[in-house]
Structure formats: structure tokens, C-alpha cells
Amino acid sequence: MSQIVSMTINGEERELALEPYRSLLDTLRNEGGLTGTKKGCDVGDCGACTIIMNGKPVNSCLVLAVEAAGAMIETIEGLQLAPDKPHPLQEAFMRYGSAQCGFCTPGIIMMAKALLDENPNPTEDEVRFGIAGNICRCTGYTKIIEAILATAADLQRAKSA
């Protein structure tokens, strides 16, 4: 039996009819049409499905959609500042070549955003620890970490300018 659940997704209030067993990940992708959030392992191990819910990063595959009633949800699609203006993290990932296949990238960017929201000037070790739950199967993490640190530095410079 479906339930009507309201949540704010990327700043837009949404009412969805959901089965109580549906994951937030499947709901975002199927009912929400937000396919940037990826389904990797579906058991919370890889981080490909990371979103920000009420200001905190979560693996959306581990959250029942009905548990998100009243929540503020941010997905990778909601980060872009304008149609022609990517988020600084998205720009840095492109500039540093931080993605190969790109499957893990949305989850890592969302985790990095949550990290920078909480700690705007992280050390390399703090970045490594902060993204530790996100698995990239293609590459080492050097370029990913460089992009996150460069974004932090750019945001700090812009803030003090």
C-alpha cells in the first residue's frame, strides 16, 4: 500500500506516492528522474549513491524513501549553480581529470561537498578520511583529492576577497 510522502529535492517540494519498502535511491532515480545518483553495490559499501539529506551525506540505498518524509535532499543535479555554471567541485573535477569512467563521481562530489560544508579548509588527510566510504574502481585517488583541495583553496580565496 503506497504512502504519499513530501520532501524537498534540490529545492523543489515534491509529493510522491511510495511503497514503504522503496529505497530513497530507487525513488530518486525512478520517480524523481534524477539518474545522477548511481546504484552501485546497493548495500552501502561503495558510496556511488551518496546524497546530502538534511545537511548530512547519506548512502541513499540504505534509506527508505518514506524515512525521508519532510527531508531536504540534495543530489548531484542540484549542485549546478546555473545551466551554464557548474559547482566549483564539478569544475575542479573536470580541470584535474578526476574522473575516468565517472560512475563514482557524483557520490564522491556529494561527499566532498558535505565535507567542505563542514570543514572549508581540510588537510589532505581529512579529505582522504572524508571520502573513504566512496570507492573508485578506475583510478587512484590522487586527482580526486587534488580537485577537492583545490576547490577548498579557491573557495577560501573567494571568501576572503
Order of alpha helices (4+ residues) and beta strands (2+ residues): beta-beta-beta-beta-beta-alpha-alpha-alpha-alpha
